[in-house]
Amino acid sequence: MSSNNDRKIILAALKNGYHLTEDALEILKRSEDPVRTLNMVIEHVKKADPSCIVLNAKLIEALVQQTTKPQESKPVHEHEEEPLICPEIQIIRYYPEDAIIEGHLEEFYRHFHSRYIKLRKILEERGIKFVPLSEIMRMRKDQDAIAAVMVLDKKDTEKALIFECEDPSANTTVFVPKKASDVFTKAEMVLVDCVVGMKLRKVDDTLLVQDIIQPDVPINQKHPSTGPDMYVCFISDIHIGSKNFRKDLFESFLDWINRSRDGEVKRTGYVVLCGDLVDGVGVYPGQEKELEVVSINEQFSMAAKFLSEIPERIELIYLPGNHEPVRKALPQPPVPEVYKKILESKRKITFISNPAKILIGNKLIYLYHGQSLDDLIQTLPNVSYSTLHESIGKILEVMLQVRHLAPCYGQNTPILPLDSDPLVIDDVPDILCTGHVHVAGVKSYKGVLLINSGCWQEQTSFQQSSGLKPTVGTAVLVNLADMSTKIKLFS
Ligand SMILES: [Fe+2]
């Protein structure tokens, strides 16, 4: 193909506001009508990722495959009668008990530097070239450039949002005028302690933000499995020991999971318990008044009895939450040996940390109890506990967009300042499952399944005061074969 034709393709991308990388151009040139294919890709990207400005090879390849080779849909229940063979889970990331932090300033510096480097790398994978802030500050009037910055502070004033930002070369103040509506909408979603790309323009002596690029996830490019139906059942926040624990509903769940004739049950290979199995003791002031069982050992003994009713053939995976008797700061190790022994006296359990990354077959699953959801609810615009039923999916989307499980440091979520920030979402999961806020919800974002698995505890007095209406007695079933989901409500 002549260079004139290359130019035609590049210009077609530019005309739509996209930069085409060299390798992306090569892939487009292989198609019959490169400009038509490009337009098709742009139409898709506009809807799926409005913040995307760079079209790279990975993205084009995935979309070209998606648009030219439609997936053959698997007939429903085709494999229902095949024996269920469950792959052993692989624990990809796991945090043991032994992290030692002494509280020195250098530990925090190394932690945040590692967060910056990891998130900047994710941004760079999108083909963006960043200029150091120190150079941007010396730019001539009306020049612009993109910096990768960590946001140190955000102030909302009458006329503008004002950000204090830094990169390893400098720190500075930048402005987003409220009349710049597109950028302002993006700027509202920028969280302190997060890393974003900022396109900055020098206007007089001021740096104005022209665009904001979140690290975000690319469209999940993995192909669905073609294997037989295989379900994972996600539950969380059982709160055994609390006066508000709905024993009756949990017994209905146990009845269901023992119904060996039920097609879904027959093909369920895993139950994931995403934290707050027990209510714990001394978790918040005055908790003893809300406890039915005041001994933590007794709470675990009761839990062991309930969990022993989940059939042995189903693998049970358990991570702690904020009510478990483990370190409160993230990452939390699995529950201590003494409680493992009580639980394992009745059945085998796979104990993992919070958060953890596991692989089941080819599906990468991030499991996280979700303590930082409280921070996000208090920080994000238009979100509150009373509207969680509508917004829980949107909040989980933000975690993926900022590529961090607990982005806001120093609010409600204690975080251990480990040298390498373990809470960065450094690869693209197939599933992100959380609990903690007791509201069930499922959403798909760019091919990543976002789950909050509800609870088994009636509304608490704290939830009542904040207007939160929990979804009590819920389990989320995911079929790993086609990633279809179902929220099961028990009564
Ligand atoms: Fe909970």
Boltz pocket constraint, residues with backbone or C-beta under 6 A from the ligand:
constraints:
  - pocket:
      binder: B
      contacts: [[A, 237], [A, 275], [A, 276], [A, 321], [A, 323], [A, 436], [A, 437], [A, 438]]
      max_distance: 6.0
